[in-house]
Amino acid sequence: MTNFVMNKIVMNSSFGNTLRKARKQLGKRVPEIAAHLGVDSSLVLRFESNNRLPTKSQVLLLAEALQTPSSEFMVLWLSARIMKELDGEPLAKEALIAAEQQVTYQLNTSNQFQDYTEKLKEVKVWKDELDRIRSKGNYRIEEALDIEYTFHSNRIEGNTLSLQETDLVINQGLTISGKSMREHLEAINHAEAVAFIKELVQEKRSITEGIILQIHNLVLRGIDRENAGKYRSLQVRIGGSKHMPPDAWEVSIQMEGLLEWYRKHEHIQPVLLAAEMHSRLVAIHPFIDGNGRTSRLLMNLILLQHGYVIANIKGDTTERLLYYQSLENSRKEGDTEFNHFVLDTEIQCLKDYVAILNGQGS
C-alpha cells in the first residue's frame, strides 16, 4: 500500500484525537467550543469520539476556535470522510490507490495548465473570434486549406509533390511527370482521410480503436495493402529518435491503454488533449508505416470535434525540425515542449483562418 494511502488511514484514526488534543492544549472546555460553533456540547463530544463528522463549515469554525490552520483540519476531515465511505468495502485498498493516481494526475494537469496560461488565453481569444465570424466560411476556403494540410503533412514524410501538384492530383486527377505512384497515392489517400475525419465530426462519432485503424487504412490504401489498417507484427525504430517503441506483442495492449487514457481525460482543454493523443500514439508507433500522418489526423479529428481548426504543421525544414525535436522531448517526464508547439501551431492557424474570413488572408 502506498504512503499516500497509509497516511490517509493514520489521519482518519487520529481525527477525533487531534480535535480533543488541540482543545485541551488550549485549556478550552467543550461548552466553549460548542458555543463557538452554535451547537450542543454533546455534538462536539461526538466529533471527538469519531462518532460523528462535522460539516465543512463546522470544520472551519473548529480550526478557528482551536487556533489551528484550517488546512490541517480539512485534510483530516476529508480523510475521515473517505474512510467512512470505504468502511467495509473489500476493494478499499484498490479504490484508494486508483484515487491517488487520479488526484496525482489532476494536480499535475493543474500545474501544467499554469505553464500554458497565456497561450490558452490566446487560443480562447482567437477561437471566440472564429466562432463569431464562422458563418463567413465557405466550401472553397475549406477545400483550399485541406489541400494545404495534405501537402504539408505529406511533405513532412518526404513527399516531393508541390502544393499546386498536390491540388492537381487530388482535384483534377492528373498524373505528375517524374513523381512516383506512391506520392500520388499519398496525396489522394490523405485527402480522403481528411474527408473521413470531417464526416466523423458531422456524425458526432466517438474515437475508438476501429476509427484509428480506419484512418490508418486510408493513409496506406493501395500503398501497403498487407499492413493498411493493421497493427505491426515486427519491432520498429523511429528514425533519428532514441525512443524505442514497444514490442509488437505489446501494441494492442498499449493502444487499449491509450484509449482508456483518452476516455478518462476527455475533459481537459481540447488543444492539449489533441497534442497528448498525438505524442502518445507516435510513442506507441503501432504501425509499420504511416504513424506520423495517422497521429496528425487523430490530433486534428479531436480539434475539429471541439470546433477548432486543423493544426497544420508546416513541412518546411525549420518547422519540421522543431516538430521532430519537440516530439522527441515529449518522451521526457514532465516535458511540455510538444504541447507548446501544438498550441503555437493552432494559434497561428486560428489567426490565419480568421484573417481569410475577414478578407485579409492571401
C-alpha positions as CSV (number, residue, x, y, z in Angstrom):
1,M,0.0,0.0,0.0
2,T,1.4,3.5,-0.9
3,N,2.4,6.1,1.6
4,F,-0.4,8.3,0.5
5,V,-2.9,5.6,1.4
6,M,-1.3,4.7,4.7
7,N,-1.2,8.4,5.7
8,K,-4.9,8.7,4.9
9,I,-5.6,5.8,7.2
10,V,-3.5,7.2,10.0
11,M,-5.0,10.6,9.7
12,N,-8.5,9.1,9.8
13,S,-7.8,7.3,13.1
14,S,-6.5,10.4,14.7
15,F,-9.2,12.9,13.6
16,G,-11.1,12.9,16.9
17,N,-8.0,12.6,19.0
18,T,-6.4,15.6,17.2
19,L,-9.5,17.6,17.9
20,R,-9.5,16.7,21.6
21,K,-5.8,17.2,22.0
22,A,-5.9,20.7,20.4
23,R,-8.8,21.7,22.7
24,K,-7.0,20.5,25.9
25,Q,-3.7,22.2,24.9
26,L,-5.5,25.5,24.7
27,G,-7.3,24.8,28.0
28,K,-10.7,25.1,26.5
29,R,-13.8,23.3,27.7
30,V,-16.3,21.5,25.4
31,P,-19.1,24.0,26.1
32,E,-16.8,26.9,25.0
33,I,-16.1,25.1,21.7
34,A,-19.8,24.2,21.3
35,A,-20.8,27.9,21.8
36,H,-18.3,29.0,19.1
37,L,-20.0,26.5,16.7
38,G,-23.5,27.3,17.9
39,V,-24.2,23.6,18.7
40,D,-24.9,21.5,21.7
41,S,-21.9,20.2,23.7
42,S,-22.9,16.6,23.1
43,L,-22.3,17.1,19.4
44,V,-18.7,18.3,20.0
45,L,-18.1,15.2,22.1
46,R,-19.4,13.0,19.3
47,F,-16.9,14.8,17.0
48,E,-14.0,14.0,19.4
49,S,-15.0,10.3,19.7
50,N,-15.2,9.9,15.9
51,N,-18.9,9.0,16.2
52,R,-20.0,12.0,14.0
53,L,-18.2,14.1,11.4
54,P,-18.7,17.8,11.4
55,T,-19.8,19.7,8.3
56,K,-17.3,21.6,6.2
57,S,-18.3,24.9,7.7
58,Q,-18.1,23.4,11.2
59,V,-14.5,22.2,10.4
60,L,-13.5,25.8,9.6
61,L,-15.1,27.1,12.8
62,L,-13.3,24.3,14.8
63,A,-10.0,25.3,13.3
64,E,-10.7,29.0,14.2
65,A,-11.7,28.1,17.8
66,L,-8.7,25.9,18.3
67,Q,-6.2,28.3,16.6
68,T,-5.2,25.5,14.2
69,P,-4.5,26.0,10.5
70,S,-7.7,25.2,8.7
71,S,-5.8,23.2,6.1
72,E,-4.7,20.7,8.7
73,F,-8.3,20.1,9.9
74,M,-9.6,20.0,6.4
75,V,-7.1,17.2,5.4
76,L,-8.1,15.2,8.5
77,W,-11.8,15.8,7.8
78,L,-11.5,14.7,4.1
79,S,-9.6,11.7,5.1
80,A,-12.2,10.7,7.6
81,R,-14.9,11.1,5.0
82,I,-13.0,8.9,2.6
83,M,-12.5,6.2,5.1
84,K,-16.1,6.3,6.3
85,E,-17.3,5.9,2.7
86,L,-14.9,2.9,2.2
87,D,-15.6,1.2,5.5
88,G,-16.1,-2.5,5.0
89,E,-15.5,-2.4,1.2
90,P,-13.4,-5.4,0.1
91,L,-11.8,-3.3,-2.7
92,A,-11.0,-0.3,-0.4
93,K,-7.2,-0.6,-1.0
94,E,-7.5,-0.7,-4.7
95,A,-10.0,2.2,-4.7
96,L,-7.6,4.3,-2.7
97,I,-4.7,3.6,-5.0
98,A,-6.8,4.5,-8.0
99,A,-8.0,7.7,-6.3
100,E,-4.3,8.6,-5.5
101,Q,-3.4,8.2,-9.2
102,Q,-6.3,10.3,-10.3
103,V,-5.5,13.1,-7.7
104,T,-1.9,13.0,-8.8
105,Y,-2.9,13.4,-12.5
106,Q,-5.3,16.3,-11.7
107,L,-2.5,18.1,-9.7
108,N,0.0,17.6,-12.5
109,T,-2.6,18.8,-15.0
110,S,-3.3,21.8,-12.9
111,N,0.4,22.6,-12.7
112,Q,0.8,22.1,-16.5
113,F,-2.2,24.4,-17.1
114,Q,-0.3,27.2,-15.2
115,D,2.5,26.7,-17.7
116,Y,0.1,27.2,-20.6
117,T,-1.9,30.0,-19.1
118,E,-1.0,32.8,-21.6
119,K,-1.2,30.6,-24.6
120,L,-4.6,29.1,-23.6
121,K,-5.9,32.7,-23.2
122,E,-4.7,33.5,-26.7
123,V,-6.3,30.3,-28.1
124,K,-9.6,31.3,-26.5
125,V,-9.5,34.8,-27.9
126,W,-9.0,33.6,-31.5
127,K,-11.4,30.7,-31.1
128,D,-14.1,33.1,-29.8
129,E,-13.4,35.4,-32.8
130,L,-13.6,32.5,-35.2
131,D,-17.0,31.4,-33.7
132,R,-18.2,35.0,-34.1
133,I,-17.5,35.1,-37.9
134,R,-17.6,31.4,-38.8
135,S,-20.7,32.0,-41.0
136,K,-18.4,33.7,-43.5
137,G,-16.7,30.4,-44.3
138,N,-17.4,28.5,-47.5
139,Y,-16.6,25.3,-49.2
140,R,-13.8,26.7,-51.3
141,I,-11.9,28.1,-48.3
142,E,-12.2,24.7,-46.6
143,E,-11.1,22.9,-49.7
144,A,-8.0,25.1,-50.1
145,L,-7.0,24.7,-46.5
146,D,-7.5,20.9,-46.6
147,I,-5.2,20.7,-49.7
148,E,-2.6,22.8,-47.9
149,Y,-2.8,20.4,-44.9
150,T,-2.4,17.4,-47.1
151,F,0.5,19.0,-48.8
152,H,2.4,19.8,-45.6
153,S,1.5,16.5,-43.8
154,N,2.9,14.5,-46.7
155,R,5.9,16.8,-47.1
156,I,6.9,16.1,-43.5
157,E,7.1,12.4,-44.5
158,G,9.2,13.2,-47.6
159,N,6.6,13.5,-50.4
160,T,8.0,15.8,-53.1
161,L,4.7,17.0,-54.7
162,S,4.4,20.8,-54.7
163,L,1.3,22.4,-53.3
164,Q,0.0,23.0,-56.8
165,E,0.8,19.5,-57.9
166,T,-1.0,18.1,-54.8
167,D,-4.1,20.1,-55.8
168,L,-3.9,18.9,-59.4
169,V,-3.6,15.2,-58.3
170,I,-6.5,15.4,-55.9
171,N,-8.9,17.7,-57.7
172,Q,-8.1,17.1,-61.3
173,G,-6.9,13.5,-61.2
174,L,-3.7,14.4,-63.1
175,T,-0.6,12.4,-63.1
176,I,2.6,14.5,-62.5
177,S,5.5,13.5,-64.6
178,G,8.6,12.4,-62.6
179,K,6.6,11.7,-59.5
180,S,6.2,8.2,-58.1
181,M,2.8,6.4,-57.9
182,R,3.3,6.3,-54.2
183,E,3.5,10.1,-54.0
184,H,0.3,10.3,-56.0
185,L,-1.5,7.8,-53.7
186,E,-0.3,9.6,-50.6
187,A,-1.9,12.8,-51.8
188,I,-5.2,11.1,-52.7
189,N,-5.3,8.9,-49.6
190,H,-4.6,11.8,-47.2
191,A,-7.3,13.9,-48.8
192,E,-9.8,11.1,-48.3
193,A,-8.7,10.7,-44.7
194,V,-9.3,14.4,-44.1
195,A,-12.8,14.0,-45.6
196,F,-13.3,11.0,-43.4
197,I,-12.5,12.7,-40.1
198,K,-14.8,15.6,-41.1
199,E,-17.6,13.1,-41.6
200,L,-16.9,11.7,-38.2
201,V,-17.2,15.2,-36.7
202,Q,-20.5,15.7,-38.5
203,E,-21.8,12.3,-37.3
204,K,-20.6,13.1,-33.7
205,R,-18.7,9.7,-33.7
206,S,-16.6,8.9,-30.7
207,I,-12.9,8.0,-31.1
208,T,-12.4,4.2,-30.9
209,E,-9.8,1.7,-31.9
210,G,-11.7,1.0,-35.0
211,I,-11.7,4.7,-36.0
212,I,-7.9,4.9,-35.6
213,L,-7.5,1.8,-37.7
214,Q,-9.8,3.2,-40.4
215,I,-7.8,6.4,-40.6
216,H,-4.6,4.4,-41.0
217,N,-6.2,2.2,-43.6
218,L,-7.0,5.2,-45.7
219,V,-3.5,6.6,-45.3
220,L,-1.8,3.4,-46.7
221,R,-4.6,2.2,-49.0
222,G,-3.1,1.0,-52.3
223,I,0.4,1.7,-50.9
224,D,0.8,-1.2,-48.5
225,R,-2.3,-3.5,-48.7
226,E,-0.9,-6.0,-46.3
227,N,-0.4,-3.5,-43.4
228,A,-3.0,-0.9,-44.1
229,G,-5.3,-0.6,-41.1
230,K,-3.4,-3.3,-39.1
231,Y,-1.0,-3.1,-36.2
232,R,2.6,-4.0,-36.9
233,S,3.8,-7.6,-36.3
234,L,7.5,-6.5,-36.2
235,Q,9.7,-4.4,-33.9
236,V,10.4,-0.9,-35.4
237,R,12.7,2.0,-34.8
238,I,11.8,5.7,-35.2
239,G,14.4,7.3,-37.5
240,G,16.5,9.9,-35.6
241,S,14.9,9.1,-32.3
242,K,16.4,7.5,-29.1
243,H,12.9,6.3,-28.2
244,M,12.3,2.6,-28.6
245,P,8.6,1.8,-29.3
246,P,7.1,-1.2,-27.6
247,D,7.4,-4.8,-28.9
248,A,4.8,-5.8,-31.5
249,W,3.0,-8.1,-29.0
250,E,2.5,-5.0,-26.7
251,V,1.0,-2.8,-29.3
252,S,-2.6,-3.8,-28.9
253,I,-2.3,-3.6,-25.1
254,Q,-0.8,-0.1,-25.2
255,M,-3.4,1.0,-27.7
256,E,-6.1,-0.2,-25.3
257,G,-4.4,1.8,-22.6
258,L,-4.2,4.9,-24.9
259,L,-8.0,4.8,-25.5
260,E,-8.6,4.2,-21.8
261,W,-6.5,7.3,-21.0
262,Y,-8.4,9.3,-23.6
263,R,-11.8,8.3,-22.1
264,K,-10.7,9.4,-18.7
265,H,-9.3,12.7,-19.8
266,E,-11.7,13.9,-22.5
267,H,-12.5,16.8,-20.1
268,I,-9.1,18.5,-20.4
269,Q,-8.5,21.6,-22.7
270,P,-9.1,20.3,-26.3
271,V,-5.8,21.5,-27.9
272,L,-3.8,19.9,-25.1
273,L,-5.8,16.7,-25.4
274,A,-5.2,16.6,-29.1
275,A,-1.4,17.2,-28.6
276,E,-1.3,14.5,-25.9
277,M,-3.0,11.9,-28.1
278,H,-0.7,12.7,-31.0
279,S,2.5,12.3,-28.9
280,R,1.2,9.2,-27.2
281,L,0.2,7.5,-30.4
282,V,3.6,8.2,-32.0
283,A,5.3,6.8,-29.0
284,I,3.5,3.5,-29.4
285,H,4.2,3.6,-33.1
286,P,1.6,0.9,-33.7
287,F,2.0,0.7,-37.5
288,I,4.8,-0.3,-39.9
289,D,4.3,2.9,-41.8
290,G,2.0,6.0,-41.7
291,N,2.3,6.6,-37.9
292,G,3.0,10.4,-38.4
293,R,0.1,11.1,-40.7
294,T,-2.3,9.0,-38.6
295,S,-1.2,10.8,-35.4
296,R,-1.7,14.2,-37.0
297,L,-5.1,13.2,-38.4
298,L,-6.2,11.9,-35.0
299,M,-5.0,15.1,-33.4
300,N,-7.0,17.2,-35.9
301,L,-10.0,15.0,-35.5
302,I,-10.1,16.0,-31.8
303,L,-9.6,19.6,-32.6
304,L,-12.4,19.6,-35.2
305,Q,-14.7,17.8,-32.8
306,H,-14.3,20.8,-30.4
307,G,-14.8,23.5,-33.0
308,Y,-11.2,24.3,-33.6
309,V,-9.4,24.4,-37.0
310,I,-6.9,21.9,-38.3
311,A,-3.4,22.5,-36.8
312,N,-1.4,22.4,-40.0
313,I,2.2,21.7,-39.1
314,K,4.3,23.0,-41.9
315,G,6.6,20.7,-43.9
316,D,9.5,23.1,-44.4
317,T,12.9,22.3,-43.0
318,T,12.7,24.6,-40.0
319,E,9.3,23.7,-38.7
320,R,9.7,20.0,-39.4
321,L,12.9,20.1,-37.3
322,L,11.0,21.8,-34.4
323,Y,8.2,19.3,-34.7
324,Y,10.5,16.3,-34.5
325,Q,12.6,17.8,-31.7
326,S,9.6,18.6,-29.6
327,L,8.1,15.2,-30.2
328,E,11.4,13.6,-29.1
329,N,11.5,15.7,-25.9
330,S,7.9,14.7,-25.1
331,R,9.3,11.3,-24.0
332,K,10.9,13.1,-21.1
333,E,8.9,13.1,-17.8
334,G,7.2,16.5,-17.4
335,D,8.4,18.0,-20.7
336,T,5.8,20.2,-22.2
337,E,7.6,21.4,-25.3
338,F,5.4,19.4,-27.8
339,N,2.2,20.7,-26.2
340,H,3.5,24.2,-26.5
341,F,4.4,23.5,-30.2
342,V,0.9,22.4,-30.9
343,L,-0.6,25.3,-29.1
344,D,1.6,27.7,-31.1
345,T,0.5,25.9,-34.3
346,E,-3.2,26.1,-33.5
347,I,-3.0,29.8,-32.5
348,Q,-1.3,30.6,-35.9
349,C,-3.9,28.5,-37.8
350,L,-6.8,30.2,-36.0
351,K,-5.3,33.6,-36.8
352,D,-4.8,32.7,-40.4
353,Y,-8.3,31.4,-40.8
354,V,-9.8,34.5,-39.1
355,A,-7.8,36.7,-41.5
356,I,-9.1,34.8,-44.5
357,L,-12.7,35.0,-43.4
358,N,-12.2,38.8,-42.8
359,G,-10.8,39.1,-46.4
360,Q,-7.3,39.8,-45.2
361,G,-5.7,36.5,-46.0
362,S,-3.9,35.5,-49.2
